[in-house]
Every structure is written in C-alpha cells, then in structure tokens.
Amino acid sequence: IRRRRASANRVLTILKAILNHAFDEGHVSNRDAWGRKLKPFRGVDSVRVRFLSLVESARLLNSCPGDFRALVRAGLETGARYSELGRLEVCDFDPDSGTLAIRKSKTHMARHITLTPEAVGFFRKHCAGRPGSARMFVKADGSVWQKGGQDTPMREACARAKIEPRVGYHQLRHTWASHSVMNGMPLLLVARSLGHKDTKQVERTYGHLAPSYIVDQIRATAPRYGVEDDVTVIPLK
C-alpha cells in the first residue's frame, strides 16, 4: 500500500505540472480542480529497507538447493537484479579484470560490476570449463530462470533458514548495498554498481546507514552516566 501511494504521489506531481502549464497558457480558467484541495498521500515516501545480516545470509545460502544457491550467491556478491543475473552469459564474467558485465538492465544502462576477490573466485569456479555463449545461471534440469521463478525457492529457503520476516530475492540487492554503505563505500560507487544514474535513490534508501561525522561525534561526545543495570530487578510479564 505504501509503495502504491508513493507511486500515486509521483504521478500526481507530473499531472499537476501539466495542468499548471495548461493554466499558464490560458487553456483553462482556474486551478480549483487540482489546487489545494487535491493533496498527495502523506508519510509514504519514507523508505523501509529490509536486508539480511551476514549471519542470515550464510543461513540462507546453506538452505538453498545447488542451482538456486548459485543464483542467491551471485545476488549477494553483486547486488544485481534477478532479471539481470538471469540473462548473463558465461562470457560476461571477465576473470582478468574481476568484473561482471551487465549488458541489459531495467534502466537500459549497461555497466560493469567490480567484484571482490571472493566473488571472483565464486564466478571463476561457476564458469570454469563452460562455453562463453552458455547461459550463466540455469536450473538443475538445464532450463533458464524465468520471470517469477525465484519466488517459490526463495520462500522455501527462508522457511528452512528460519528467516523472519521472510525476504524476497530483491532483498539480496538491498543486502549488498546496505553492507557496502555501512562498510564505508562511497554512495557514488554504490549507485554505479547498482545501475543508478545518480546517487539520489541510494541516498534516500541507504544514506542513513553511511558512517557520518554527525553520528561519530555524537557517539564520541554525548554524556555517559555510568549507570549500571540492576540485575536483581526482574521485569513483570
């Protein structure tokens, strides 16, 4: 519901701009129909991001069957979308530069994802001995991962891993980005790796996780009262 209302607000902003232009050009006599009476939904633009801890990530991987585990590992190592990974061919991995080429994305922007040494090792092993034109990630029976094909195995893996609340495959993208930001990766590099044209979306979604001067100073200089918890006090249930 929150996402739908946020989308409605974005459409309303565009619509009002069009109608205001029509008013400025003299095509309508007043703005009463879309003026102050037509208000956007409130409190829907705050982003709530669910991402996995490192421990949860390991539990999830250990709960996935072999073919799906490779796809989940790729999502955690790259932050790429399910659809992007599903289209990859073996030749898209360059072991010499340690990069992964995303040739077609949701935003129609090609990009290269720089991999960690651990990720390079994973992709090198996963692609070893396979022709460059082969689809990189396929199911155990050799068929490709279709749209929505990740939903059921992801739900089952979360149940086996006892991950609550349950996450979807897209949360692997949030997991990569969140931990990268918390580890100090510049937001511009996070945005480029995720395929965003600028840092606006990354700042709005993950900016609160970034180490900052304000947070560091508050934690270093705020008063500490030296109060010890009374371990003899048992809260009533």
MARLUM-537595 format. One record per residue (C-alpha): residue number from 0; residue in three letters; x, y, z. Coordinates in steps of 0.02 Angstrom, whole numbers. Example, Ala and Ser with C-alpha at 12.3 -4.5 7.8 and 13.67 -1.06 7.14 Angstrom:
BEGIN
@n = 0; res = ALA; c1 = 615; c2 = -225; c3 = 390
@n = 1; res = SER; c1 = 684; c2 = -53; c3 = 357
***
This chain:
BEGIN
@n = 0; res = ILE; c1 = 0; c2 = 0; c3 = 0
@n = 1; res = ARG; c1 = 141; c2 = 120; c3 = 43
@n = 2; res = ARG; c1 = 228; c2 = 89; c3 = -123
@n = 3; res = ARG; c1 = 66; c2 = 113; c3 = -220
@n = 4; res = ARG; c1 = 30; c2 = 276; c3 = -132
@n = 5; res = ALA; c1 = 207; c2 = 336; c3 = -164
@n = 6; res = SER; c1 = 184; c2 = 295; c3 = -349
@n = 7; res = ALA; c1 = 19; c2 = 390; c3 = -349
@n = 8; res = ASN; c1 = 107; c2 = 542; c3 = -275
@n = 9; res = ARG; c1 = 238; c2 = 540; c3 = -413
@n = 10; res = VAL; c1 = 103; c2 = 530; c3 = -547
@n = 11; res = LEU; c1 = 7; c2 = 670; c3 = -462
@n = 12; res = THR; c1 = 161; c2 = 782; c3 = -464
@n = 13; res = ILE; c1 = 180; c2 = 757; c3 = -652
@n = 14; res = LEU; c1 = -6; c2 = 781; c3 = -682
@n = 15; res = LYS; c1 = -10; c2 = 944; c3 = -583
@n = 16; res = ALA; c1 = 138; c2 = 1010; c3 = -681
@n = 17; res = ILE; c1 = 46; c2 = 975; c3 = -844
@n = 18; res = LEU; c1 = -114; c2 = 1056; c3 = -783
@n = 19; res = ASN; c1 = -22; c2 = 1208; c3 = -715
@n = 20; res = HIS; c1 = 60; c2 = 1229; c3 = -885
@n = 21; res = ALA; c1 = -113; c2 = 1221; c3 = -966
@n = 22; res = PHE; c1 = -172; c2 = 1357; c3 = -846
@n = 23; res = ASP; c1 = -20; c2 = 1467; c3 = -883
@n = 24; res = GLU; c1 = -54; c2 = 1450; c3 = -1069
@n = 25; res = GLY; c1 = -235; c2 = 1507; c3 = -1045
@n = 26; res = HIS; c1 = -317; c2 = 1340; c3 = -1091
@n = 27; res = VAL; c1 = -414; c2 = 1332; c3 = -927
@n = 28; res = SER; c1 = -489; c2 = 1473; c3 = -823
@n = 29; res = ASN; c1 = -439; c2 = 1416; c3 = -648
@n = 30; res = ARG; c1 = -344; c2 = 1286; c3 = -547
@n = 31; res = ASP; c1 = -480; c2 = 1242; c3 = -422
@n = 32; res = ALA; c1 = -495; c2 = 1061; c3 = -480
@n = 33; res = TRP; c1 = -313; c2 = 1017; c3 = -440
@n = 34; res = GLY; c1 = -259; c2 = 1156; c3 = -323
@n = 35; res = ARG; c1 = -250; c2 = 1144; c3 = -135
@n = 36; res = LYS; c1 = -400; c2 = 1027; c3 = -125
@n = 37; res = LEU; c1 = -306; c2 = 886; c3 = -213
@n = 38; res = LYS; c1 = -171; c2 = 833; c3 = -91
@n = 39; res = PRO; c1 = -46; c2 = 691; c3 = -102
@n = 40; res = PHE; c1 = -39; c2 = 548; c3 = 21
@n = 41; res = ARG; c1 = 65; c2 = 590; c3 = 173
@n = 42; res = GLY; c1 = 202; c2 = 489; c3 = 255
@n = 43; res = VAL; c1 = 228; c2 = 366; c3 = 112
@n = 44; res = ASP; c1 = 399; c2 = 421; c3 = 48
@n = 45; res = SER; c1 = 499; c2 = 355; c3 = 195
@n = 46; res = VAL; c1 = 592; c2 = 202; c3 = 136
@n = 47; res = ARG; c1 = 597; c2 = 48; c3 = 247
@n = 48; res = VAL; c1 = 734; c2 = -68; c3 = 190
@n = 49; res = ARG; c1 = 743; c2 = -249; c3 = 246
@n = 50; res = PHE; c1 = 913; c2 = -326; c3 = 221
@n = 51; res = LEU; c1 = 996; c2 = -483; c3 = 286
@n = 52; res = SER; c1 = 1132; c2 = -487; c3 = 416
@n = 53; res = LEU; c1 = 1290; c2 = -580; c3 = 373
@n = 54; res = VAL; c1 = 1234; c2 = -725; c3 = 482
@n = 55; res = GLU; c1 = 1063; c2 = -730; c3 = 398
@n = 56; res = SER; c1 = 1147; c2 = -726; c3 = 227
@n = 57; res = ALA; c1 = 1251; c2 = -878; c3 = 271
@n = 58; res = ARG; c1 = 1098; c2 = -971; c3 = 337
@n = 59; res = LEU; c1 = 1002; c2 = -931; c3 = 179
@n = 60; res = LEU; c1 = 1141; c2 = -994; c3 = 66
@n = 61; res = ASN; c1 = 1154; c2 = -1155; c3 = 166
@n = 62; res = SER; c1 = 966; c2 = -1181; c3 = 146
@n = 63; res = CYS; c1 = 962; c2 = -1166; c3 = -44
@n = 64; res = PRO; c1 = 973; c2 = -1311; c3 = -167
@n = 65; res = GLY; c1 = 1127; c2 = -1310; c3 = -278
@n = 66; res = ASP; c1 = 1058; c2 = -1224; c3 = -433
@n = 67; res = PHE; c1 = 967; c2 = -1089; c3 = -335
@n = 68; res = ARG; c1 = 1110; c2 = -1068; c3 = -212
@n = 69; res = ALA; c1 = 1223; c2 = -1010; c3 = -354
@n = 70; res = LEU; c1 = 1094; c2 = -880; c3 = -404
@n = 71; res = VAL; c1 = 1074; c2 = -819; c3 = -225
@n = 72; res = ARG; c1 = 1263; c2 = -810; c3 = -202
@n = 73; res = ALA; c1 = 1276; c2 = -705; c3 = -360
@n = 74; res = GLY; c1 = 1143; c2 = -586; c3 = -294
@n = 75; res = LEU; c1 = 1232; c2 = -565; c3 = -128
@n = 76; res = GLU; c1 = 1402; c2 = -539; c3 = -212
@n = 77; res = THR; c1 = 1345; c2 = -412; c3 = -343
@n = 78; res = GLY; c1 = 1184; c2 = -326; c3 = -292
@n = 79; res = ALA; c1 = 1120; c2 = -360; c3 = -468
@n = 80; res = ARG; c1 = 936; c2 = -388; c3 = -504
@n = 81; res = TYR; c1 = 864; c2 = -561; c3 = -530
@n = 82; res = SER; c1 = 822; c2 = -520; c3 = -711
@n = 83; res = GLU; c1 = 999; c2 = -457; c3 = -745
@n = 84; res = LEU; c1 = 1080; c2 = -612; c3 = -675
@n = 85; res = GLY; c1 = 959; c2 = -724; c3 = -767
@n = 86; res = ARG; c1 = 1014; c2 = -650; c3 = -934
@n = 87; res = LEU; c1 = 1201; c2 = -667; c3 = -903
@n = 88; res = GLU; c1 = 1310; c2 = -774; c3 = -1014
@n = 89; res = VAL; c1 = 1474; c2 = -852; c3 = -960
@n = 90; res = CYS; c1 = 1570; c2 = -727; c3 = -1067
@n = 91; res = ASP; c1 = 1501; c2 = -584; c3 = -963
@n = 92; res = PHE; c1 = 1622; c2 = -630; c3 = -824
@n = 93; res = ASP; c1 = 1799; c2 = -566; c3 = -851
@n = 94; res = PRO; c1 = 1917; c2 = -654; c3 = -731
@n = 95; res = ASP; c1 = 2065; c2 = -545; c3 = -783
@n = 96; res = SER; c1 = 1984; c2 = -381; c3 = -732
@n = 97; res = GLY; c1 = 1874; c2 = -459; c3 = -598
@n = 98; res = THR; c1 = 1715; c2 = -382; c3 = -668
@n = 99; res = LEU; c1 = 1543; c2 = -436; c3 = -719
@n = 100; res = ALA; c1 = 1462; c2 = -354; c3 = -871
@n = 101; res = ILE; c1 = 1278; c2 = -312; c3 = -859
@n = 102; res = ARG; c1 = 1234; c2 = -278; c3 = -1040
@n = 103; res = LYS; c1 = 1046; c2 = -256; c3 = -1018
@n = 104; res = SER; c1 = 963; c2 = -186; c3 = -864
@n = 105; res = LYS; c1 = 798; c2 = -117; c3 = -804
@n = 106; res = THR; c1 = 860; c2 = 60; c3 = -837
@n = 107; res = HIS; c1 = 935; c2 = 12; c3 = -1008
@n = 108; res = MET; c1 = 1106; c2 = 64; c3 = -943
@n = 109; res = ALA; c1 = 1249; c2 = -58; c3 = -971
@n = 110; res = ARG; c1 = 1376; c2 = -66; c3 = -830
@n = 111; res = HIS; c1 = 1519; c2 = -166; c3 = -759
@n = 112; res = ILE; c1 = 1514; c2 = -227; c3 = -579
@n = 113; res = THR; c1 = 1683; c2 = -239; c3 = -493
@n = 114; res = LEU; c1 = 1694; c2 = -399; c3 = -392
@n = 115; res = THR; c1 = 1781; c2 = -438; c3 = -228
@n = 116; res = PRO; c1 = 1916; c2 = -574; c3 = -230
@n = 117; res = GLU; c1 = 1789; c2 = -693; c3 = -150
@n = 118; res = ALA; c1 = 1662; c2 = -654; c3 = -285
@n = 119; res = VAL; c1 = 1793; c2 = -677; c3 = -422
@n = 120; res = GLY; c1 = 1832; c2 = -848; c3 = -350
@n = 121; res = PHE; c1 = 1648; c2 = -894; c3 = -349
@n = 122; res = PHE; c1 = 1617; c2 = -841; c3 = -529
@n = 123; res = ARG; c1 = 1779; c2 = -919; c3 = -589
@n = 124; res = LYS; c1 = 1729; c2 = -1087; c3 = -516
@n = 125; res = HIS; c1 = 1549; c2 = -1071; c3 = -576
@n = 126; res = CYS; c1 = 1601; c2 = -1032; c3 = -755
@n = 127; res = ALA; c1 = 1750; c2 = -1150; c3 = -769
@n = 128; res = GLY; c1 = 1750; c2 = -1259; c3 = -925
@n = 129; res = ARG; c1 = 1589; c2 = -1188; c3 = -996
@n = 130; res = PRO; c1 = 1570; c2 = -1106; c3 = -1168
@n = 131; res = GLY; c1 = 1559; c2 = -917; c3 = -1169
@n = 132; res = SER; c1 = 1388; c2 = -917; c3 = -1252
@n = 133; res = ALA; c1 = 1309; c2 = -1028; c3 = -1118
@n = 134; res = ARG; c1 = 1183; c2 = -953; c3 = -1000
@n = 135; res = MET; c1 = 1275; c2 = -923; c3 = -838
@n = 136; res = PHE; c1 = 1137; c2 = -972; c3 = -716
@n = 137; res = VAL; c1 = 1018; c2 = -1114; c3 = -758
@n = 138; res = LYS; c1 = 910; c2 = -1235; c3 = -661
@n = 139; res = ALA; c1 = 965; c2 = -1411; c3 = -619
@n = 140; res = ASP; c1 = 872; c2 = -1476; c3 = -773
@n = 141; res = GLY; c1 = 962; c2 = -1353; c3 = -887
@n = 142; res = SER; c1 = 814; c2 = -1235; c3 = -912
@n = 143; res = VAL; c1 = 832; c2 = -1048; c3 = -889
@n = 144; res = TRP; c1 = 765; c2 = -949; c3 = -743
@n = 145; res = GLN; c1 = 603; c2 = -869; c3 = -799
@n = 146; res = LYS; c1 = 514; c2 = -716; c3 = -731
@n = 147; res = GLY; c1 = 448; c2 = -754; c3 = -557
@n = 148; res = GLY; c1 = 546; c2 = -917; c3 = -549
@n = 149; res = GLN; c1 = 639; c2 = -858; c3 = -395
@n = 150; res = ASP; c1 = 485; c2 = -835; c3 = -285
@n = 151; res = THR; c1 = 450; c2 = -1013; c3 = -231
@n = 152; res = PRO; c1 = 630; c2 = -1070; c3 = -198
@n = 153; res = MET; c1 = 663; c2 = -907; c3 = -105
@n = 154; res = ARG; c1 = 511; c2 = -932; c3 = 5
@n = 155; res = GLU; c1 = 559; c2 = -1113; c3 = 41
@n = 156; res = ALA; c1 = 740; c2 = -1068; c3 = 79
@n = 157; res = CYS; c1 = 687; c2 = -932; c3 = 201
@n = 158; res = ALA; c1 = 574; c2 = -1057; c3 = 289
@n = 159; res = ARG; c1 = 715; c2 = -1183; c3 = 305
@n = 160; res = ALA; c1 = 836; c2 = -1048; c3 = 363
@n = 161; res = LYS; c1 = 707; c2 = -982; c3 = 489
@n = 162; res = ILE; c1 = 724; c2 = -805; c3 = 422
@n = 163; res = GLU; c1 = 585; c2 = -695; c3 = 490
@n = 164; res = PRO; c1 = 516; c2 = -587; c3 = 421
@n = 165; res = ARG; c1 = 539; c2 = -678; c3 = 257
@n = 166; res = VAL; c1 = 630; c2 = -587; c3 = 118
@n = 167; res = GLY; c1 = 616; c2 = -594; c3 = -70
@n = 168; res = TYR; c1 = 756; c2 = -604; c3 = -196
@n = 169; res = HIS; c1 = 761; c2 = -415; c3 = -215
@n = 170; res = GLN; c1 = 816; c2 = -401; c3 = -33
@n = 171; res = LEU; c1 = 981; c2 = -479; c3 = -86
@n = 172; res = ARG; c1 = 1012; c2 = -319; c3 = -183
@n = 173; res = HIS; c1 = 970; c2 = -218; c3 = -27
@n = 174; res = THR; c1 = 1087; c2 = -330; c3 = 73
@n = 175; res = TRP; c1 = 1235; c2 = -298; c3 = -41
@n = 176; res = ALA; c1 = 1203; c2 = -110; c3 = -45
@n = 177; res = SER; c1 = 1170; c2 = -93; c3 = 142
@n = 178; res = HIS; c1 = 1327; c2 = -184; c3 = 196
@n = 179; res = SER; c1 = 1431; c2 = -91; c3 = 66
@n = 180; res = VAL; c1 = 1370; c2 = 77; c3 = 133
@n = 181; res = MET; c1 = 1397; c2 = 26; c3 = 314
@n = 182; res = ASN; c1 = 1575; c2 = -27; c3 = 270
@n = 183; res = GLY; c1 = 1609; c2 = 147; c3 = 203
@n = 184; res = MET; c1 = 1589; c2 = 126; c3 = 14
@n = 185; res = PRO; c1 = 1556; c2 = 298; c3 = -65
@n = 186; res = LEU; c1 = 1374; c2 = 318; c3 = -116
@n = 187; res = LEU; c1 = 1425; c2 = 360; c3 = -294
@n = 188; res = LEU; c1 = 1510; c2 = 191; c3 = -313
@n = 189; res = VAL; c1 = 1360; c2 = 103; c3 = -238
@n = 190; res = ALA; c1 = 1246; c2 = 193; c3 = -360
@n = 191; res = ARG; c1 = 1354; c2 = 146; c3 = -509
@n = 192; res = SER; c1 = 1364; c2 = -35; c3 = -457
@n = 193; res = LEU; c1 = 1176; c2 = -44; c3 = -437
@n = 194; res = GLY; c1 = 1147; c2 = 40; c3 = -605
@n = 195; res = HIS; c1 = 1076; c2 = 207; c3 = -546
@n = 196; res = LYS; c1 = 1116; c2 = 362; c3 = -648
@n = 197; res = ASP; c1 = 1149; c2 = 466; c3 = -490
@n = 198; res = THR; c1 = 1155; c2 = 448; c3 = -301
@n = 199; res = LYS; c1 = 982; c2 = 516; c3 = -264
@n = 200; res = GLN; c1 = 897; c2 = 346; c3 = -243
@n = 201; res = VAL; c1 = 1045; c2 = 274; c3 = -148
@n = 202; res = GLU; c1 = 1050; c2 = 422; c3 = -29
@n = 203; res = ARG; c1 = 864; c2 = 408; c3 = 5
@n = 204; res = THR; c1 = 869; c2 = 220; c3 = 32
@n = 205; res = TYR; c1 = 1037; c2 = 187; c3 = 114
@n = 206; res = GLY; c1 = 1105; c2 = 357; c3 = 167
@n = 207; res = HIS; c1 = 1058; c2 = 331; c3 = 349
@n = 208; res = LEU; c1 = 1174; c2 = 181; c3 = 356
@n = 209; res = ALA; c1 = 1328; c2 = 277; c3 = 299
@n = 210; res = PRO; c1 = 1461; c2 = 321; c3 = 428
@n = 211; res = SER; c1 = 1446; c2 = 508; c3 = 458
@n = 212; res = TYR; c1 = 1533; c2 = 647; c3 = 552
@n = 213; res = ILE; c1 = 1374; c2 = 686; c3 = 649
@n = 214; res = VAL; c1 = 1348; c2 = 507; c3 = 708
@n = 215; res = ASP; c1 = 1532; c2 = 485; c3 = 753
@n = 216; res = GLN; c1 = 1536; c2 = 648; c3 = 852
@n = 217; res = ILE; c1 = 1375; c2 = 613; c3 = 948
@n = 218; res = ARG; c1 = 1433; c2 = 440; c3 = 998
@n = 219; res = ALA; c1 = 1604; c2 = 506; c3 = 1047
@n = 220; res = THR; c1 = 1549; c2 = 659; c3 = 1147
@n = 221; res = ALA; c1 = 1371; c2 = 629; c3 = 1212
@n = 222; res = PRO; c1 = 1364; c2 = 609; c3 = 1402
@n = 223; res = ARG; c1 = 1384; c2 = 438; c3 = 1481
@n = 224; res = TYR; c1 = 1306; c2 = 422; c3 = 1652
@n = 225; res = GLY; c1 = 1395; c2 = 268; c3 = 1715
@n = 226; res = VAL; c1 = 1232; c2 = 188; c3 = 1771
@n = 227; res = GLU; c1 = 1239; c2 = 1; c3 = 1790
@n = 228; res = ASP; c1 = 1084; c2 = -103; c3 = 1763
@n = 229; res = ASP; c1 = 1015; c2 = -182; c3 = 1920
@n = 230; res = VAL; c1 = 1023; c2 = -366; c3 = 1880
@n = 231; res = THR; c1 = 914; c2 = -406; c3 = 2029
@n = 232; res = VAL; c1 = 764; c2 = -321; c3 = 1951
@n = 233; res = ILE; c1 = 655; c2 = -442; c3 = 1854
@n = 234; res = PRO; c1 = 528; c2 = -361; c3 = 1736
@n = 235; res = LEU; c1 = 348; c2 = -413; c3 = 1759
@n = 236; res = LYS; c1 = 270; c2 = -505; c3 = 1612
***
